[in-house]
Amino acid sequence: MTTNEDKLNAWWAAQVQAARTTNVHWDGDVPALVAAIAKAQAAMPAAAKNKENPHFGNAYADLGSVLECIMPALNKEGCALMQFPGWDAERGLVTMTTVVAGHGGSVTSTAASPLGRGSGPQAVGSAITYLRRYAAQSILSLPAADDDGNAAGELGHHIPTALRSSVDSLPARCR
C-alpha cells in the first residue's frame, strides 16, 4: 500500500530528476530543505518596488529590498542563501551561482547575463547585482509589489495570522 509520504517522495524524486535537466541541482535531504523553504516563504512578504529603471521607467525591487525580505525568514528556518559570481570567458558572460542550503540539503542554480553598457568594472558589478536580485527572487519565488498607498496596505495579505507578528518586525519596506 502506498502512503502519502511515499507519494510525496516519488513526486520529489520526479521533480529532482526534471530539475537535473535544467540548471538546477538538488542534493541531500531535499524533503527537509523544501519543508524549511516552504515555512520561510510563508513568512516572506513581497519586496517593495523601491527603485525606478531610468531606461524603461518601470519600478523594481532593488537587491537590498529583496534580501531584507528573504534573509530573516530563511535564517529563522535554518537556511542560508549564498551567491557566487563568476565569469564565462568562452561566452563573455557574468555568471551567478545561487545556493539555498539547510537541513542537510541544498538547491543550486546558475544563471548568466551579458554585460550591460560598457565592459569595465562597473558593468561587471551591475551584471552581478542584477543576477543576484533575479536569482534570489526566482529561487525563492519572492514577489515584488508596488510601494504605493493602495498596494502597501495589501502587502502580506497571504501570510497566515499566526505569522503576522513576525512580519510586523520586518523592515517597513518589506511589509
C-alpha positions in Angstrom: 0.0 0.0 0.0 1.3 3.4 -1.0 1.3 6.1 1.8 1.1 9.8 1.3 4.7 10.1 2.3 5.7 7.5 -0.4 3.7 9.6 -3.0 5.4 12.8 -1.8 8.8 11.2 -2.0 8.1 9.8 -5.5 6.8 13.3 -6.6 10.0 14.9 -5.3 12.2 12.3 -7.0 10.4 13.2 -10.3 10.9 17.0 -9.6 14.6 16.5 -8.8 15.1 14.5 -12.0 13.4 17.2 -14.0 15.5 19.9 -12.3 18.7 18.0 -13.2 17.9 18.5 -16.9 18.0 22.3 -16.3 20.5 24.5 -14.5 19.1 23.5 -11.1 20.7 20.8 -8.9 19.1 19.3 -5.7 21.3 17.5 -3.3 21.0 15.8 0.2 17.8 15.8 2.2 15.6 17.5 -0.3 12.2 17.0 1.5 13.6 18.6 4.7 15.0 21.5 2.8 11.8 22.1 0.9 9.8 22.0 4.1 12.1 24.6 5.6 11.9 26.8 2.5 8.1 26.5 2.4 7.9 27.7 6.0 10.3 30.6 5.2 8.2 31.5 2.1 5.1 31.7 4.2 6.8 34.4 6.3 8.3 36.4 3.3 6.3 39.5 2.3 6.6 40.8 -1.2 9.6 43.0 -1.7 8.7 46.7 -2.3 9.4 48.1 -5.7 11.6 50.9 -4.4 13.6 51.9 -7.4 12.9 53.1 -10.9 14.6 51.9 -14.1 15.7 55.1 -15.8 15.8 53.4 -19.2 12.3 51.8 -19.2 10.6 53.9 -16.4 9.4 50.8 -14.6 9.6 50.2 -10.9 11.5 47.3 -9.4 12.7 45.9 -6.0 16.4 46.5 -5.6 18.7 43.9 -4.2 18.6 45.4 -0.7 14.8 45.2 -0.6 14.8 41.6 -1.9 17.4 40.5 0.7 15.7 42.3 3.6 12.5 40.2 2.8 14.3 36.9 2.2 17.1 36.6 4.8 15.2 36.9 8.1 12.7 34.2 7.1 15.3 31.9 5.6 17.6 32.2 8.6 14.8 31.7 11.1 14.1 28.3 9.4 17.8 27.3 9.5 18.6 28.0 5.8 21.2 30.1 4.2 21.3 31.9 0.8 24.7 32.1 -0.8 25.6 33.6 -4.1 28.9 33.2 -6.0 29.7 35.4 -9.1 31.8 34.1 -11.9 32.9 34.7 -15.4 32.2 32.5 -18.5 35.2 33.6 -20.7 34.1 31.5 -23.6 30.7 33.2 -23.9 31.7 36.6 -22.3 29.0 36.3 -19.6 28.9 37.1 -16.0 27.6 34.1 -14.1 25.9 33.8 -10.7 25.6 30.5 -8.8 22.9 30.7 -6.1 22.7 28.1 -3.4 20.0 27.7 -0.7 21.2 25.2 1.9 20.0 23.9 5.2 18.7 20.8 7.0 21.2 18.6 5.2 20.1 19.6 1.7 20.8 22.2 -0.9 19.4 23.5 -4.2 21.8 25.2 -6.6 21.0 27.2 -9.7 23.3 29.0 -12.1 22.3 32.0 -14.3 24.3 34.0 -16.8 24.0 37.5 -18.2 25.8 39.6 -20.8 27.4 42.8 -19.6 25.1 45.8 -19.9 26.6 49.1 -21.1 30.4 49.1 -21.2 32.9 46.4 -20.3 34.6 47.8 -17.2 34.3 47.0 -13.5 31.0 49.0 -13.2 29.4 46.9 -16.0 30.5 43.7 -14.3 29.3 45.0 -10.9 25.9 45.9 -12.4 25.5 42.5 -14.0 26.4 40.8 -10.7 23.8 42.8 -8.8 21.2 42.2 -11.5 21.8 38.4 -11.4 21.9 38.3 -7.6 18.5 40.1 -7.4 16.8 38.0 -10.0 18.3 34.7 -8.9 17.3 35.2 -5.2 13.8 36.2 -6.2 13.5 33.3 -8.6 14.8 30.5 -6.5 12.5 31.5 -3.6 9.5 32.7 -5.7 9.6 36.1 -4.0 7.1 38.5 -5.5 7.6 42.3 -5.7 4.8 44.7 -5.1 4.3 48.4 -5.8 5.1 50.5 -2.8 2.2 52.9 -3.0 -0.6 53.7 -0.6 -3.0 51.1 -2.0 -0.6 48.3 -2.5 1.2 48.9 0.8 -2.0 48.2 2.7 -2.4 44.8 1.0 1.2 43.5 1.3 1.4 40.4 3.3 -2.3 39.5 2.9 -1.3 36.0 2.0 0.5 35.5 5.3 -1.2 33.4 8.0 -2.4 35.3 11.0 0.0 33.3 13.3 3.0 34.7 11.3 1.8 38.4 11.2 3.8 39.4 14.3 6.9 38.1 12.6 6.1 40.2 9.5 5.4 43.2 11.6 9.0 43.0 12.9 10.5 43.2 9.4 11.8 46.4 7.9 9.0 48.7 6.7 9.9 48.4 3.0 9.4 44.6 3.3 5.9 44.8 4.6 
